[in-house]
Amino acid sequence: MIKGARLVLLMLALVALAACRSSGDVRDKDGSEPAELPEIQDPLPVQRKWSVNTGAGTDRSRPHFRLQAHEGLIWTADHKGQITAVNASSGRVERRLSTGLPLSGGPTIAGDIILAGTFDGRAVALDAKSGETRWSTRLSSEVLSAPVLHDGMVVVRCIDGRVFGLDMADGKRVWVHDRSVPLLTLRGNSNPLTRAGRVYIGYDDGQVTALNVSDGSMLWSQRISAPEGRTELDRLADIDGPMQVVGSELYAVNYQGRLAGLALESGRIMWVKDMSSATGVELRRTSLAVADSDDRLWLVDRRNGATQWSSEKLLNRRLTRPVFLGALIAVADFEGYLHFVDSSGGEPVARTRASKKAPAAAPLVAGDSLYLLDEDGRLSAWQIGDRR
């Protein structure tokens, strides 16, 4: 397909599917209003440790940046090519690296190297101290996920469905795995997930594929739900959020589809649960936390898919992926609120307005602190206290 036509289709999907994903609209895709936020009785205290500007943010280009903690620093990027490292404890900016690149995915910190993807279809390795380019490799299309490093191989997923294995030393292409994607997809890709010499890819048609990291050969492929419906919009089934691996199982959820537990070795489906989510799953011990497409919060037993609890108190608030913070689950919404709920029952225990802008990514938990990046590039750090 012509590249321009594909971009048009992607934009049409975003507009028709969910204006709710744009920061200016306050309605869900079916016209429902966001849930009101009642007062929390006897809330836990929420303390902002610090807040700092990390650059130009995401702009309308909608890159898929993430926060990454590495050796006491919180790393992030902006759409103009600036990469920033902030001291996790003090909020002091330790590095501002102006790359001049149209960054769109990442960053991934690998020792003294920063890995990232660009809007013009490149994977780049940058010096983590100077920001200078170590190597740059032309790929097939835009990169909207974070490159990953495993066993000396940099694995990069492109928006056209191709996955590349690049030599970490010089960026030379070692292998490519090519898979077609539907004509209409959500904008975004789940990050490649590596484990024990394998990389697991979640595709836009609801399929999970396992590849050998060394040569890109396919080990297995399993569809967690089949696209259904009369129209292309009805058949959207993207796996866009993070998948999780623990022990011998992999967990994934797709849009308009299912949450599933798969056997890591064979791809065999262990259990499924009807659920729609484009933000992915979060894992802690035997529990999976998910925010579904209607913004219900779920806690699910990872061993069998049984519901531990679900909450409708944040419906239509365009939630990020939830994250675990001690005994709590934290999630951010489109108005910049941070919500904290008790992981044992889903009851809200604290809330704060972290920003007047929507979050640019899911919160990051490192130690006992939570970090949130907003669309304007402001990074803030938060802690939860005890009731007095």
SVG drawing of the C-alpha trace seen along z (x, -y; Angstrom):
<svg xmlns="http://www.w3.org/2000/svg" viewBox="-23 -23 53 49">
<polyline fill="none" stroke="black" stroke-width="0.4" points="0.0,0.0 1.2,-3.6 2.6,-5.0 0.5,-8.2 -2.7,-6.2 -1.8,-4.2 -1.3,-7.3 -4.7,-8.6 -6.3,-5.4 -4.6,-5.5 -5.8,-9.1 -9.3,-8.1 -9.2,-5.3 -8.2,-7.7 -10.9,-10.2 -13.7,-7.7 -12.7,-5.4 -12.1,-7.7 -11.9,-11.4 -11.7,-10.5 -8.0,-10.0 -7.3,-13.6 -6.7,-15.9 -9.4,-18.4 -12.4,-16.2 -14.2,-15.3 -16.5,-12.6 -16.1,-8.9 -16.5,-7.5 -20.2,-6.7 -20.9,-10.2 -20.7,-9.3 -19.4,-11.9 -16.4,-11.1 -17.2,-9.9 -17.4,-12.6 -14.8,-12.5 -16.5,-12.4 -14.6,-13.4 -12.5,-10.6 -13.2,-10.2 -10.0,-10.2 -7.6,-10.0 -4.0,-9.0 -1.7,-12.1 0.0,-12.5 3.2,-14.4 4.9,-15.9 8.6,-15.5 9.5,-17.6 8.5,-18.7 10.7,-19.7 10.4,-20.6 12.0,-17.9 11.4,-19.5 8.7,-20.0 6.6,-17.0 4.7,-15.0 3.0,-17.6 0.3,-16.3 2.7,-13.9 1.8,-11.4 5.1,-9.7 5.2,-6.7 7.7,-7.8 8.2,-6.1 9.9,-6.8 12.8,-4.5 14.7,-4.3 18.4,-3.5 21.0,-3.9 19.2,-6.6 18.1,-8.6 14.7,-8.9 15.1,-9.2 12.6,-10.5 12.5,-12.2 10.5,-14.8 9.3,-15.0 12.0,-17.6 14.8,-15.1 15.8,-16.2 16.6,-13.4 16.6,-14.3 17.9,-12.5 16.6,-13.6 17.9,-12.6 15.2,-10.4 15.7,-11.6 16.2,-15.4 14.6,-16.2 17.8,-17.8 18.3,-17.7 21.6,-15.8 21.7,-15.7 19.9,-17.4 21.0,-15.8 19.8,-17.6 19.9,-15.0 18.1,-16.9 16.3,-13.7 12.6,-13.3 12.3,-10.8 9.1,-8.7 9.8,-5.7 11.9,-4.9 14.2,-5.8 15.9,-2.6 19.0,-2.9 21.5,-0.1 24.7,-0.9 26.3,-3.9 24.0,-3.7 20.6,-5.2 18.4,-3.3 15.5,-5.1 13.3,-5.1 12.3,-7.9 9.4,-9.1 11.4,-8.8 12.0,-5.1 15.4,-4.8 16.8,-3.0 19.5,-5.0 22.1,-4.3 23.3,-7.4 26.1,-8.0 24.4,-8.4 26.8,-11.2 27.2,-13.3 24.1,-12.4 26.3,-11.8 25.1,-9.2 27.0,-5.9 25.0,-4.4 21.8,-5.0 20.0,-2.3 17.3,-2.9 14.3,-0.6 11.0,-0.3 8.7,-2.7 8.0,-4.8 9.0,-3.3 6.3,-3.7 7.7,-1.4 10.9,-1.2 13.8,0.8 15.0,3.5 18.5,5.1 18.8,8.8 21.9,11.1 23.7,8.4 20.8,7.9 18.7,4.7 15.1,5.6 13.0,2.9 9.3,3.0 8.1,0.8 4.5,-0.4 4.2,1.6 4.6,4.9 8.2,5.6 10.5,6.5 14.3,6.0 17.2,7.6 20.2,5.3 23.8,5.9 24.3,3.8 27.9,3.1 27.3,1.3 23.5,1.4 23.8,3.6 20.7,5.6 21.0,9.3 17.4,10.4 13.9,9.1 10.6,10.7 7.9,9.5 4.2,9.7 1.3,7.9 -0.9,5.7 -4.6,4.8 -5.5,1.8 -6.9,0.0 -5.1,0.0 -4.8,-2.0 -1.8,-4.3 0.9,-2.6 2.7,0.7 3.5,2.7 7.1,2.9 9.0,6.1 9.3,8.3 12.4,10.4 13.1,13.5 15.8,16.3 16.9,15.8 13.4,15.1 11.4,12.0 7.6,11.8 5.7,9.4 2.1,8.4 0.5,7.6 -2.3,5.4 -4.5,8.4 -4.5,9.8 -1.7,12.2 1.3,12.9 4.4,14.3 7.6,15.7 10.9,15.3 14.5,16.4 16.5,13.3 19.6,14.7 18.1,15.1 14.5,14.0 13.1,17.4 9.5,17.9 8.9,20.4 5.2,20.0 2.3,17.7 -1.0,17.5 -4.1,15.3 -5.6,14.3 -8.8,13.1 -9.9,13.0 -11.0,9.7 -14.8,9.6 -17.4,7.3 -18.7,5.9 -16.5,2.9 -12.7,2.2 -13.4,0.3 -15.3,3.2 -12.4,5.5 -9.7,3.5 -7.9,6.0 -4.5,4.3 -2.2,5.4 -0.8,2.0 0.1,2.0 2.8,3.9 2.6,7.7 4.0,9.4 6.0,12.6 6.4,14.5 7.5,18.1 6.2,20.1 3.4,17.8 2.9,14.7 0.0,12.3 -1.5,10.0 -4.7,8.1 -6.0,6.6 -8.5,4.0 -12.0,5.3 -10.8,8.8 -9.5,10.7 -7.1,10.9 -5.2,14.1 -2.5,16.2 -0.3,18.1 2.2,20.9 5.6,19.3 7.1,22.4 4.4,23.2 2.0,20.3 -0.9,22.5 -3.7,20.5 -4.1,21.4 -7.1,19.2 -8.9,16.2 -11.2,13.5 -13.3,11.2 -11.9,7.7 -10.9,4.8 -7.9,2.7 -5.3,0.8 -3.1,-0.1 -1.7,3.3 -1.4,5.2 0.6,4.7 1.8,7.6 2.6,8.1 3.0,11.6 -0.3,13.4 -2.3,10.4 -2.8,8.6 -4.1,5.0 -5.9,3.7 -7.8,0.6 -10.3,1.6 -11.5,-0.5 -14.4,-1.9 -12.0,-2.7 -13.1,-0.1 -10.2,1.0 -9.7,4.7 -7.6,6.9 -7.4,10.4 -5.8,13.6 -3.0,14.4 -3.3,18.1 -6.8,18.6 -8.2,15.2 -10.7,15.0 -11.8,11.5 -10.6,10.4 -12.4,7.1 -13.5,4.5 -14.3,0.8 -16.4,-1.6 -15.6,-4.7 -13.3,-6.1 -15.4,-5.3 -14.6,-7.3 -11.7,-9.2 -9.2,-7.8 -7.0,-6.1 -3.3,-5.1 -2.2,-1.6 -2.4,-1.1 0.7,-0.4 1.4,1.1 2.7,-1.1 3.2,0.9 -0.3,2.0 -1.9,-0.4 -2.7,-0.6 -2.1,-4.0 -3.5,-5.3 -3.6,-8.7 -6.4,-10.2 -6.9,-12.7 -7.3,-15.7 -4.0,-15.0 -5.4,-13.5 -3.5,-10.7 -5.8,-8.1 -4.7,-5.6 -6.9,-2.7 -6.5,0.1 -5.3,3.2 -7.2,5.5 -10.6,4.2 -10.3,1.4 -11.6,-1.4 -10.1,-4.9 -7.8,-6.0 -6.1,-9.1 -6.2,-11.5 -4.2,-14.5 -4.1,-16.8 -0.6,-16.1 -1.0,-18.3 -3.5,-20.3 -2.4,-18.3 -3.0,-14.6 -0.3,-12.1 2.1,-11.3 2.7,-7.7 1.7,-5.4 3.2,-6.3 6.5,-4.7 7.2,-3.2 10.7,-3.1 11.3,-2.3 8.6,-4.0 8.1,-6.8 5.8,-7.3 6.9,-9.4 4.5,-11.0 5.2,-12.7 2.6,-15.0 2.0,-15.9 3.9,-19.2 7.0,-17.4 6.7,-18.1 8.0,-15.3 6.9,-15.0 7.7,-12.7 5.1,-11.6 5.0,-9.6 2.1,-8.3 2.2,-8.8 0.5,-7.2 -2.7,-8.3 -2.0,-10.1"/>
</svg>
